[in-house]
Amino acid sequence: MRKSFLYVGVFLLIIISAPISADQIVLENGDKLTGTVVNIDNGTVTFSTDYSDPVKIQSSKIKEVITDTPVEVHLLEGEVLKGTLRTVEDGKVIIESNTDRESAVVQRANIKSINPPDTSKWTGNITVGGNHQSGNTDRLSTSIGAEAMRRTDAG
């Protein structure tokens, strides 16, 4: 009986002390938000939490951003980097890759967007046709055609 209480206690201790992973934003006034960075675009950060609708925050009011899941960082020069973010001193951000690529240090001012929404558009059509002729000879012909196109922004 005592051993079962001991096992339950150790199990609870392990679960309680396990690190909880989440993104974190520290605002200029010292407030900390925990949740998920949805995207950063046009100077606005969209941040999702378990306890409210997504929150939009001005990038200029953010002191520090830390992500625990990889994000897609689009730089002003057109380069795209993937990895976790961590803000360091002097307005710099470290993008730590989970692949063989080395970590990259970039200025926050050089970041165009993070996890931008997909702006690609799909269009297309499907054409089905048929023809039946009868007379001295019966003829039956059918045709099927399809076309799909995806347009994306270059940038």
N, C-alpha and C positions, 0 to 999 in steps of 0.2 A: 504494500500500500504506500509506504513512504517513497519507494523507488518511483512509483507512477507519478506522485506529486513532484518529485525531483525532475523527472523527464518532462512533465508538462511545464514546469517552471523554466527549465533550460530552453525548451522550444519557444515559449513566449518571450524570453529574453532575447533570443536570436531574432525573432520576427520584429520585435520592437526596436532593436538596435540596428536592423538592416537599413542601409541608406535608402531614402526615398528619392527617386530621381525626378527632377522637374527643372524647367527653365526658370531663371530668376532675372528680374529687372530691379535695379536700384535707381530710384529717382534722385534728382539733384537735392531735394529736401530730406533725403535719407529714408524715405518710405521704400519698403521692399515688397514686390509682388512675386508670387510663385504660381506658375502655370505653364503655358506653352506659347512660344513665339509663333504666331500664325504666319505673319509676313511683315516686312518693313518696305514701304513704298511711298514715294512722294513726301518724305519727311514725317510719315506717320507710322507708328508701330501698332499692329493689331495683336493683342495679347489675350489669350483665352484662359479662363480659370474654371475650376469646378463649381464655384459659388456664384458666378454671374455670367451675363452675356459677354461676348468679346468686348474688350476695352480698347479704345483707340487713344494712343498717347503720342504727343509731339516728340519727335526724336531729340530735339534740342533740350528737352527736360529730363532726358535719361543720362545718368552718370555711368551706369555699368550694365552690361548684358552678358549673361552666362547661359549657354544652352547645353543640355546634356544629350540631345539627339542631334544628328547631323542636319544641317540646313544648307540650302543652295544660295550662295552669295554671288550676286551679279555686280561686277565692278564697272565703273564709268568707262574703262577702256574696252569693255566687251568681254573680258575674261570671266569665266564662271568657276568658282571654287566650291567644293563641298566639304563640310566638316563641322565640328562643334565650335562655337564662338566663346571667346573670353576677352573681355575688355581689360586693357592694361593702361598704364599711365600715358599722359599726353595725347589722348584721343586716338590711340591705336587699338586695333583689334587683332587677336591671334586666332587664326582659323586652323584648328588642329584636325588633320585628316586621319581617318581610320584605315587608310590604305598605305602604300609604301611612300607616298608623297610626303615631303617635309612640311612642317607647319609653316604657314605664311603669316607675316605681319603686315597689315595694311592700315592706312589712315581711315578713320571713320568717314571722313569727307570724300574718300574715293569709292565708297560703297553706294551703288545706285539703288539696289533693292535686295531683299532677302526673301526667299520663297515667294517670288512674284506669282500672281494668279496666272493660270494658263490662258493665254489670249488666242490660241490657235482656233481656227474655225474650219469645220468640215462641211463640204458641200458635195453634192453628187446627184446622179440620176440613174434610174433603171428603165430600160426600154424593152418592151416585149411586143413582138409583132407576129402576125400570122396571115397567111394567104391561102385560099382554097379556090381552085378553078376546076370546073367540070365541063365536060363536052365529050368529044371523041376520046379524050385522054383526061384522066383525073390527076390533078396536081395539088399537092399539099406542101406548103413551106412554112417554116417558123424561124424566128430569129429572137435572140436575147442579147442585150448589151447592157453593160454597167460601167459607170465612171465614178471615181471618188477623188476628191482633191482636199488637201489640208493646207491652209495658209497660216503662216506664223509671222510675227514681227521679227525683223532682222535687228536684233539689238539686245 
